[in-house]
Amino acid sequence: MKKYFLIPAIALGLTIASCGGGNTKTESDNTATTTEESASDVTETVEGIENVTLSNTWTVTGNDQMKFDTELIRVKAGEPLELTFKNVGTLPKESMGHNIVILKPGVDLATFGGEAASAADNEYIPKSSLSSIVEHTKLLGPGEEDKISVTLEKGVYDYICSFPGHFGMMKGKIVAE
């Protein structure tokens, strides 16, 4: 009977021993360095941005297939961005409403999208996350449009549709340089 008890104990010991192997770190691996990014560094980190026209006037559309027609926007930092958003879909606002929410750099899209999904009373703009938002349009139904104006500092800003479930497909980036 004692032999049967030893087999699981040995297996557990081997499992624990194998989990820690090969994970060696040196002191230099833990050293973090921070540097200021220049505008050229920012544009190089966003694939394809070099092919996007630099303009501070943009029109973006959203449709019933949960797609924005523009996923990369390039603007001059420090100057007003005039962004017009149009919902070109035909489904009702209650089931397929769209908006554009420009988020501050570093905001986790999944976390924000989860909070937005429970903010129906505020057109899916979560009051608990207002500090994460740079600007947003109204929630639009079919054929509606809204215009916003915002001045962005240098950086890369994600924008999404905050209607429940849309942020995974309806997203893009604004590069301010």
Secondary structure by P-SEA (a helix, b strand, c coil): caaaaaaaaaaaaaaaaaacccccccccccbbbbbbbcaaaaaaacccccccccccbbbbbbcccccccccbbbbbccbbbbbbbbcccccccccbbbbbbbbcccccaaaaaaaaaacccccccccccccccccccccccccbbbbbbbbbcbbbbbbbbcccccccccbbbbbcc
